[in-house]
Amino acid sequence: MSSSVIDSLAEFQQNLGYKFRDPQLLEGALTHKSFTNERRETPSPNNERLEFLGDTVLGFLIGELIFRSFPNLQEGALSKIKAHLVSAATLAEKGRALNIGRYLRMGTGEARSGGGEKLSLLADGFEAVVAAIYLDGGLPAAGSFIGRTFASDVAGIDVGDLSFHDYKTALQESAQALGLPLPEYRIVDEYGLEVISAAGSITEQQRLVRSLISRQVATTDVEITDDEPL
């Protein structure tokens, strides 16, 4: 491990608030597959396996955290909270807060295309870091890190509104509650790296549902139209 890598890892560990006994675990967590693909003559592990493990560890620890934090909530509400906290968007925010993109080792092409700012790479990197902490220090270390990292998110949850601005799901749940057919969606446009515009088909019965939450739907990228599905 070069001195520059050692210095970089030491700096990142300060961001984490955790010091690794085995820094190579962290090095692997911060290595994207594009980096190893460009250096086949000197193979080194990338973070895909750690991402896989981190997804499981994170799900368990978040589940325990919200289970203890909301003793009066039932399974359905807890599941909504968990889905929000482990979503790619939330994990990408956590990765950005840790400045993972700056420390992530990527191939030349990936770096030039702005890989350090891609939501998917930030979220995957965060999961890999969680796995590295777990392997290095066990569940207590990983749990402490998750507790610190998600403390403000958990504290800010309004149990009276668990839509988390997911108005597509809110629309579907409203339709189900009223005994109406679910809306149908079709892609009408796709642009950029990760932005999709969608349109929903509304039947006469579903117009009632639209009127109930039209204000919320209007604030999202989901456009509800009267067009018939393709």
Secondary structure as GFF3:
##gff-version 3
##sequence-region A 1 230
A	DSSP	alpha_helix	3	16	.	.	.	ID=ss1
A	DSSP	alpha_helix	23	29	.	.	.	ID=ss2
A	DSSP	alpha_helix	33	37	.	.	.	ID=ss3
A	DSSP	alpha_helix	48	69	.	.	.	ID=ss4
A	DSSP	alpha_helix	75	85	.	.	.	ID=ss5
A	DSSP	alpha_helix	88	97	.	.	.	ID=ss6
A	DSSP	alpha_helix	100	103	.	.	.	ID=ss7
A	DSSP	alpha_helix	108	112	.	.	.	ID=ss8
A	DSSP	three_ten_helix	115	117	.	.	.	ID=ss9
A	DSSP	alpha_helix	119	155	.	.	.	ID=ss10
A	DSSP	alpha_helix	167	177	.	.	.	ID=ss11
A	DSSP	beta_strand	184	191	.	.	.	ID=ss12
A	DSSP	beta_strand	195	201	.	.	.	ID=ss13
A	DSSP	alpha_helix	206	217	.	.	.	ID=ss14
A	DSSP	beta_strand	222	225	.	.	.	ID=ss15
###
